[in-house]
Amino acid sequence: MNDAELCDRYAALYPGVVTDVLDERGYGPRALPSAIEPLILDTSMAGLAYPVHGYPDDDCDFDANMRRFLRMLGDAPSESVVAYQSRDEEAAHLGELSTTALSAQGCRGAVLDGGVRDVSFILEQEFPVFSRYKTPADAPPRWRLADWDVPIRIGDVEIRPGDVLVGDADGVVCVPKDVREEVLLAAEETADTEDDVREAVRDGVDPLDAYEEFGEF
């Protein structure tokens, strides 16, 4: 299946069911740290990981660093979710002009182990962003962008280009690229079974009986 169909089908799911499938198949831990949250709860996202990383640097050359940022943004492929490993506690690594560019290129969201700014403008765009903190302090004067489209690690989770990132109010989970179709099909099947369980319990079936009948709860 093509990337757009894959991402659309993951977007119809939710991180909980995807995480359950990864756990059952021994691929965990694949959930990103709980401190990484959506800007608003009513947020969902699914796309292909486009990882970037950098580090604090008060002495970086502003113009050269800005040009790295702009090249990185311009290289972001459609259907992607930009995933930042910042190693930082101070700067905003993403703002409204960046999300404008990413959205125009067909990107599906951003996940930051770091900071974001221009939140009200980003919310108006309805561009999905998950971050660890918010701050008005822009990144280019104080944080060096090192590289992009390379593997990174956020918490205990390695994120590689082409992995699938799925997020909602519960947080974000990362599906390894080499099993992303297998996990998708299993998660869709599990979600269908959970619908049957939900309907049975609403009809008065005892939760344990429902679990024994469907094998899910």
C-alpha positions in Angstrom: 0.0 0.0 0.0 1.2 3.6 -0.6 2.3 5.9 2.2 -0.9 8.0 2.1 -3.2 5.0 2.5 -1.0 3.6 5.2 -1.1 6.8 7.2 -4.9 7.3 6.7 -5.6 3.8 8.0 -3.4 4.4 11.1 -5.1 7.7 11.6 -8.4 5.8 11.9 -7.0 3.9 14.8 -5.6 5.2 18.2 -2.4 4.8 20.0 -3.8 2.4 22.7 -4.8 -0.3 20.3 -1.5 0.1 18.3 0.5 -0.2 21.5 -1.4 -3.3 22.6 -0.5 -5.0 19.3 3.1 -4.0 19.7 3.2 -5.3 23.3 1.5 -8.6 22.3 4.1 -9.2 19.5 7.1 -8.3 21.7 8.0 -5.0 20.0 7.8 -2.8 23.1 8.4 -0.4 24.7 7.3 1.8 21.8 5.3 4.6 23.6 7.1 7.9 23.9 7.5 9.5 27.3 4.3 10.7 28.9 5.6 14.2 29.2 5.2 14.7 25.5 1.6 15.8 25.1 -0.7 17.4 22.4 -1.3 21.1 22.6 -5.0 20.4 23.0 -6.6 17.1 23.9 -8.7 17.0 20.8 -5.7 16.1 18.6 -4.9 13.0 16.6 -2.1 12.3 14.1 -0.5 9.6 12.1 2.4 9.8 9.7 5.9 8.6 8.8 8.7 9.7 11.1 11.1 12.3 9.8 13.6 12.5 12.7 15.8 15.5 13.5 18.1 16.3 16.4 20.3 19.0 17.9 21.7 20.4 21.1 21.9 23.7 23.0 24.6 26.1 21.7 24.6 29.8 22.6 27.6 30.4 20.4 26.2 29.0 17.1 26.3 31.1 14.0 22.7 32.4 13.7 22.6 32.7 9.9 24.2 29.3 9.2 21.9 27.7 11.8 18.8 29.3 10.3 19.8 28.0 6.9 20.1 24.5 8.3 16.6 24.9 9.8 15.2 26.0 6.4 16.9 23.2 4.5 15.5 20.7 7.0 12.0 22.0 6.7 12.3 22.0 2.9 13.4 18.4 2.9 10.4 17.2 4.9 8.5 14.7 2.7 4.7 14.6 2.4 2.9 12.2 4.9 5.7 12.8 7.4 5.7 13.7 11.1 8.8 15.7 12.2 10.2 14.2 15.4 12.7 16.3 17.3 15.2 15.1 19.9 16.4 18.4 21.3 18.5 17.5 24.5 17.2 20.9 25.6 15.0 22.6 28.3 15.0 26.2 27.1 14.3 26.8 23.4 11.2 26.5 21.2 12.3 24.2 18.4 9.1 24.7 16.4 6.9 27.7 15.7 4.1 28.9 13.4 6.2 29.7 10.4 7.7 26.2 10.5 4.3 24.5 10.8 3.0 26.7 7.9 5.8 25.3 5.7 5.3 21.7 6.9 1.6 21.9 6.3 2.1 23.3 2.8 4.3 20.3 2.0 1.7 17.7 3.1 3.2 16.9 6.4 1.0 15.4 9.1 2.3 16.8 12.4 5.2 17.2 14.7 6.5 15.5 17.9 9.0 17.3 20.0 11.1 16.1 22.9 11.5 19.8 23.3 9.6 23.1 23.1 7.1 24.9 20.8 6.0 28.5 20.5 3.3 30.5 18.6 0.8 28.1 20.1 -2.3 30.1 19.3 -1.4 30.4 15.6 -0.6 26.7 15.4 -4.0 25.9 16.9 -5.7 28.1 14.3 -3.9 26.0 11.6 -5.1 22.8 13.2 -1.6 21.3 12.7 -1.1 18.5 15.1 1.8 19.2 17.5 3.0 17.1 20.5 5.6 18.7 22.8 7.2 18.6 26.2 6.9 22.3 27.0 6.1 25.8 25.6 8.3 28.9 25.6 8.6 32.1 23.5 12.4 31.7 23.2 13.2 30.9 19.6 15.7 28.1 18.8 18.2 29.4 16.1 20.1 31.8 18.5 20.5 29.2 21.2 20.1 25.7 19.8 22.0 24.1 17.0 20.2 21.8 14.5 22.7 19.0 14.0 21.1 16.6 11.4 17.9 15.3 10.0 16.4 12.2 8.4 18.5 10.1 10.7 17.7 7.8 13.6 17.1 9.4 17.0 16.0 8.2 20.4 13.3 9.7 22.6 13.1 8.2 26.0 13.6 4.4 25.5 12.2 4.5 21.9 14.4 4.5 18.8 12.7 6.4 16.0 14.0 5.8 12.5 13.0 7.4 9.2 9.8 5.8 7.9 8.6 4.5 11.2 4.9 5.3 11.9 4.1 7.8 14.6 0.5 7.7 15.9 -0.8 10.2 18.5 -3.8 11.4 20.3 -4.8 12.6 23.8 -3.2 9.5 25.3 0.3 10.3 23.8 2.4 9.0 20.9 3.5 5.5 19.9 6.1 4.6 17.3 5.7 1.6 15.0 9.0 0.3 13.4 9.1 0.6 9.7 9.7 -3.1 8.9 6.5 -4.2 10.7 4.3 -1.2 10.1 1.9 -3.1 7.7 1.8 -6.2 9.9 1.0 -4.1 12.9 -1.6 -2.1 11.1 -3.6 -5.1 10.0 -3.5 -6.6 13.5 -4.5 -3.3 15.1 -7.4 -3.0 12.7 -8.6 -6.5 13.6 -8.2 -5.8 17.3 -10.1 -2.5 17.0 -13.0 -4.4 15.3 -13.0 -7.0 18.1 -13.0 -4.2 20.7 -16.1 -2.8 19.0 -17.8 -6.1 19.5 -16.8 -6.2 23.2 -18.0 -2.7 23.7 -21.4 -3.5 22.2 -21.7 -6.7 24.3 -20.9 -4.9 27.6 -23.4 -2.2 26.8 -26.0 -4.9 26.3 -25.3 -6.2 29.8 -22.8 -9.0 29.2 -20.5 -9.5 32.2 -17.0 -8.1 31.5 -15.3 -11.4 32.3 -17.7 -13.2 30.1 -17.0 -10.8 27.3 -13.3 -11.2 27.7 -13.7 -15.0 27.6 -15.8 -14.8 24.4 -13.8 -12.3 22.5 -10.3 -12.6 24.0 -10.0 -8.8 24.3 -11.0 -6.1 26.9 
